[in-house]
Amino acid sequence: MTAIIQVTKLSKEYRIGRREAAYGTLRESLVRALRNPLQTLGGRAAANEKLWALKDVSVNVEPGEVVGVIGRNGAGKSTFLKILSRITEPTSGRIDLYGRVGSLLEVGTGFHPELTGRENIYLSGALLGMKRAEIQRKFDEIVEFAELEKFLDTTVKYYSSGMYMRLAFAVAAHLEPEILLVDEVLAVGDAAFQKKCLGKMRDVANHGRTVLFVSHNMTAVNQLCSRCLLIADGRLVMNGKTADVVAAYLQAGSGGGAESVWQDLRRAPGNENIKLHAVRVKSHGVIKSEVDIDKEVEVEVEFWNRRPGARNLCVTIYLLDSNGTVVLSTGNTPAANALPEEWFDKPHPEGLFRAICTLPANFLNEGLYYITVYVVTLGPLAVEVEAPHVLSFRVFDTGVLREAGGGGNWPGVVRVRLPWTTELVAPQAIPSAPEQQIAVELKD
């Protein structure tokens, strides 16, 4: 079978450096050069700095495959899809695509802010290669999927990012291309619509079309993709079964340690308002990468608040298993906190804050776990810090749950000690079963 996507030694080089804020006249440029020739030369040198976003990537994708593309931020995933979509020209290498390509690489790609949702369906469809008759035939289905009937004739500049994404995905998914390229479509939107998007991509694949799916959502990648590509520093470092690639990615990304600290604020996850300082796993006050199953686990998150008076700051922890499946999510909001919350709705001064979440003993099963940290502002929602898979720890059984024939590994993600009672209901011998009447019919 001929591969529907053939990529051979694909590379993309960018030149990086400072860019002038505005264009000036020749006279102004000469004056600047005469006043500070070293700065001018330094700017020229910086502009010549090179960065390989992709380097010698080769891969084939068969028709009907659903292939995940994973990696850290800046690894080259989006560049890879943009080149496949013919948005970006490669520096070198060869790409052969045997089929029509539909892509959803950025929220609202092809949308004009001054046009309505209805008008943008036709515009976006045309940019994606759909004929007007095809758009009209699919129009009602697109609108129903996007769940935006009330806002069809509203200018899309008033849409939220979630509304943009729903409409853009609906158009791209209903194009019915032979190849569908999707980049982080699940980053925006509620859980119900994310599930709907996954179902639609699964339907596209079941009809024999090919899907390349870029995402940081390892649960979605595991559910949807039969094969996975891991890209790191612009290179394809692993190509294989999804479970194996996801496990390798999570393990490499966490660094295998129970503590991550960012001393340099410039490199710390966050923005101008909030910067992450440290994340730790402790047991009885000691930093540990291996935790007894019958001991409490404390997760510490330290962050710098750089915006005096900030309110409603929520530290959220996602706990993932070795397959990237989210085991639980929790945050320090009053609704989710079992203890009285002291700081949540009060003005935060500038300074270093520490939030601690305690997981009870005899709660998690044996295995390897990863922690993703978010710091968000609620009302309205704004993500201040996103730190995926910052560290890992392992839970092991000391034998406490293997007593009296407990056996080996227990199935399941959690292994909670739950209340059980046993009582004697009827203190008597088991009654004998009544003799069965057997009828035999004799035939001549």
N, C-alpha and C positions, 0 to 999 in steps of 0.2 A: 504494500500500500504506500502511495506517495504521500509524504508529509504535506500538510496543508500550510504549515509555516516552517520555512527553512532559514535559519540564521547562521551565517558563517563569518567568524572572526570579526564581529561587530565592535566598533570602537567609536567613542565620541569624546572629543577634546574641547574644552572651553578655555578661554583666556580670561583671567580674573585680575582685578585691580581697581583702583579708584577711578571714578568717572566724574568729570566736571559737573557741578550742579546745574550750570546753564551755559549756553553757547555765548561767546563774546566776539567782539570785533578783532581783526588782525592787530590793530593798535593795542588793545587791551591785553591780548595774548603776549605781544612782545614786551610790554611793560612788566607783566608778571614774570616773564622769563628773565628780564634784566635785574629785577629786584631780588629774585630768589631763584637763581639757576639750579641750586642743589635740589630744591623742592620739585622743580620741573623735571629734572632728571630722575629723581626718586619716583615721581608719579609715572614716568614713562617705563621705568623698570618694573614697577608693580603691575602695570597694565599688560606686560609681556609674560607674567606668571601663568603657567599652564596647569590645568587640572583635567585628569582623565575621568570623566563621569562613567564611562564604560570602557573596558579594555579586553579585546579578543574573546567576546562572548559568542559561543557556538551552541546551538540547540535546535532540535527538530520537534515539532508538535504534530501529532496525528489527528486526522479528522475525528470529531466527536469527543476529543479529550477536554477535560476541565483541569487546567494547570494553574496552581497557585504560584505567585511570585512574592517572596517575603525577604525581609532584610531590615536593617536599621534605617532611620532617617538619613538621607543623603547617600545611601548605598548605590543608587543608580536605577532603582525600580521604575520610577516615573519616566526617566529619560528613555529607558528601554521601550516602554509602551508608546511614548511620543514618537519615537523613531518608527515603530511598527505602524503607527497611525499616519505616518508621513507628515506630521506636524514639525518634526525636527529632522534635519539632514544629518546622516552619520558622517564622521570624519573618514572612516574606512570600513571595509567589510561589505557583505552582501546580504540582502534580504529578499526572499522569494515568498510571495503570498498568493495562494491559489483560491481566491474567493473574495466576496465583497466584505469589507471591514466596517463594523459599527463600533464606535468607541465612546466611552464616558470617562473622560480623564479629569475633568474639573467640573465643579458644580456650576450649572448654567452655561456650559460651553455652547457658543452659538446663539445665546439669547441676547436680544437687544433691550436695554433697560426701559426705553420709551415705548416699546410695543406691549400689547396685552399678552396674556397667556395663550389665548387662541391664536393670535398672529405669530407668536413665537413657536408654536407647535409646527406651523407650516414652514417658518424660516429654518428652525432647527432640523426638521425633517429633510428639507431641501439640501442643507449643508451636509447632512449625513448620507445623501445620495438617493433619497426617496422621491419618486415622482408624485405629482399632485394627486393623481387618482389613487395612488397607494396610501397617501396620507389621509385622504377623505375616507377611504375604506377602513382605515385603522383608527380614525379620529375618536369615535365613541369609546373604543376599547382603551385608548391612551388616557382619555379623560377619566374614565371609571377607575383605572389603575392608580392614577395620580391622586384621586380623591380631592379634586380641586374644582368641582363644578361651579361652586359659588364665586370663585375668583377668576374664572376664565377670561372675563372682559375687564380685569383689573391690570393696570400697568405693572409689569413684573419687578420694577424698581422698588415696589412696595412689598414684595414677597420676602418672607424670612428665608434664611439659608435652607431650612428644611423643606419649604415649599419649592424652592428652586430645584433642589435635589430630586424631589419626587417627580416633578414634571420632566426634568432632564433624563432621569432614568427611564421613565415611562416611554418617552420618545425613542431612546436608544434601544431599549429592550424589545420594542414592538417593530423595529426595522426589519427583523428576521434576517440578519446577515449570516454568512457562513462563518465569520469570525467575529466574536464580541470581545472587546478589550475594556476592562473595568478597573478603575483605579480608585480605591477607598470610597466606594459608593455607600458603604455602611457607616462612614464616619459621622454622618449627619442623619437625624431622623429618629423617631421613636422605635421601641422594640418591635411593635406590631408591623411597622412598615419595613424594618430591616428583615424580618422573617418573610414578608411578602416578596422582597427583592431576591432573597436567597431562593425562594420557591420558583420565581420567574427564571432565574439563571439556571436552575436545575431543569426546568421545562425546556429551555433553549438547548441545553446539552442533550436531553433525552430525544430531541428531534434531530440529532446528528450534527449539531453545530458545535463549533469549537469556542471555548471560553478561556481567556487569560485573565486571572483575577489577582490584583494587587491589594493586599490588606494587612493591617496589623492585628486584625481580629482572628486569633488562632482557632477559636471555636468554629467560626464560619469557614475558615480554610480547611479544617479537618472534616467538616460536614460536606463541603461542596467538591473538594478537589481530590482526584485520584493520584495526582503526581504534583510535586512541588519543586520549585527552583529557589535556591538561596543565593542572593547576591550580596557581596560584601566588598566595599571599596571598589566598586565598578567591575568586579570579576564574578563570574559564575563559580561558586565554590562547592556547591552540592546540587545534585539532580537525582531525585529518587522518590520513593514512597513518601507520601505526605507525613505520616506519623514519624518516620525516621528523620526527615528534614526538619520538621517542627521541633522535635526533641533536641536536635543538634543546635538549632538556632536559639532556643530558650537557654540551653546550657551555656553556650558561648556568650550570649548577651548578658547573663547574670554575673559572669565572672566567677561563679562557683563560690562566692563568699557570702557571709552573713552580715556584712557591713559595707555600705557605700557612702563615701564622704566627698563633698565638693568644696575644697578650700578656695578655689578660684571662682569667684562669682560669675566671671565672664563665661565660664564653661559649664556652669550649673544649670540644670533644667529650670525653666521659668521664664518670666518676662520682667518688664521694668517695675512691676508691682510686687511680685513674689519670686523668691529664689529658693530652690531646695538646697538644704545644707547637708543632711545626712538621713539615711534610712538604715535601721539595725533590727536584727532579730536577737532577742534575749530569752534566756530561761533562768529564772531566779536571779535576775540582775546581771548575768554573765552573757556576753556575746557568744552565740553558738551557731554553727552551721548544721549541727546534728542535735536533735531534740528528742528526749524520751517521750514516748507516747503518753505516759501517765504524768507529764509535767505541763504546766501552763506555758504558753508561748506569748511573749510580748513583742509587738512590732512598734518601734519608735520612728516617728517622722519629725525631723527638725527642719524648719523653714524660716527664712528671713522675710519679715514684712517691711516693705520699703514705702508703704503708702499710709501715713498717719491717719487714723480715723476709719480705717477699713472695717467693714462689718460683714457678718454672714459668711465668714471664710470656712469652708468645709474641706477637711482632709479626708480623702476617700482611698480605701485600699481594695484592690482586686487581688484575690488569691487564686492562682492557677495551678492545675496539676501538670504532670509531665507531658500531657498531650496538648497543653495550651487551653484546656477547658476551664472556664471560670467556675471555681468551686463555691466562692461566696464573694460578695461585695459588701462593704460596710463603711460608714462615715461617722464623723463626730457631730452630726446634727442632733438637735434635741429629739427628733422623731426616731432616730436610730440608736441613740445612746442610752444604755441601761443606767448610767450615772448622771447626776445633775451636771449640765454643761455650763462652765463658768464664763467662757469667752465668746461663744458663737455670735450672739446678737449684740455684743458690746463693742465700742470703738477699740480697735487694736492700735497701740502705739507702735512706732518703729522699733524693731528689735527681733531677737531670735525666739521663736516659739517651738515648743515640743508637744506633739500629740502622741499619745500612747494608746494602743488597742491591745487588749488581752484576750487571747484565744484560750478557752478552757482546756484543762487536762482531759485526756481520753475523749478527744473530739475528732481529730484528723486520723485517717488511716495511715499505715506505713506508706512511704514514698517520698518523691522529690516534689517540692512546691516552689513556685515563683511568685514574686510580689510586684505588682504594678501600682504606682502611686499617682494620684491626681490631687491638686489643690484647686478648688473652684470657688468662685463667688456666686452665691445664690441670690436671685431676685434683682435683676435678671441674671440668667446663667452666663458665666464667663469662665473659661478654662484658663487658669493662671499658670499651672504646672502640669506637665504630662511626662511621666517617667516610666516607660514600659519595662517590665522584667528587670528591675534594678538589682535584685539579689535573689538568692535561692537558699533553701534550707531543706534538710531531710528529717523526716520523722521515722524513728525506728522503735521496734517493739522490744522491750527488755525481758519479755516473757510474762508480763502481768496478765495479758489476755490470752495466753496459751496454756493456762493451767487446766488440769482435768480434761485433757483431750481436746483442747482448743484448736489444735492442728496448725497449719501453715497460714498463708496469706488469706485474709478475709476479703471478699469482694466488696466493692463500693468505695466511695471517696471519703465519707466520714465513717467513724467507728465509735459511736457514742455509747457510753454506759447508760442504759435506759432502765427505768424501774420495772421489774418483773416480780410477780407473785405466783406462788404455786400453792394450791390447797387441795385437801382431800374432799371430794364431793360426795362420794357414796362409799362408806366403809363396809363393803360386803363383797362376796365373791362374784365373779363375772357370771351372769346368768347364762345357762346353756342355751344354744340356739334351738329353736323348734325344729322337729323332724319335718323334712320336706315331703309333701305328697307327690309322688311320681306317678303320673298316668301314662300308661303304655297303650297305644292303639295298634291292635293287630290287624293286618290287612291280608286278605286272601291273595 
